[in-house]
Amino acid sequence: MTIDSSRVRLRLGLTANEISDTDVEVFISEAAASLSIEVNATLDPADCSEAEANAIANLAAIYCYLKVTGISSTGWNVNLGQLSFSGPSEKVAQLAFLKKQVRAHACS
């Protein structure tokens, strides 16, 4: 399975006008690298399982959402255990859901 920009944007209903393919592709690469450390294996966003693709896309969507909304993340820890967000509760709730999904797919 390959992860593309539209798959990541779809998670939050973002458009290409809100965040470019270039930015999303950078976030996909960063998410794959972070999750590779988490699972102690190399994850390739161009060739991965469905579960890996979901984890990468969800984490990339979090990065995109932070960029688009200006919400800041604090306390980043590679194991995702200490990732927290500040901002309006309705926006943070979406991020909390994606974080839960990332953990479920990365740790399975």
Secondary structure, 3 states (H helix, E strand, C coil): CCCCHHHHHHCCCCCCCCCCHHHHHHHHHHHHHHHHHHHCCCCCCCCCCHHHHHHHHHHHHHHHHHHHHCCEEECCCCCCCCCEEECCHHHHHHHHHHHHHHHHHHCC
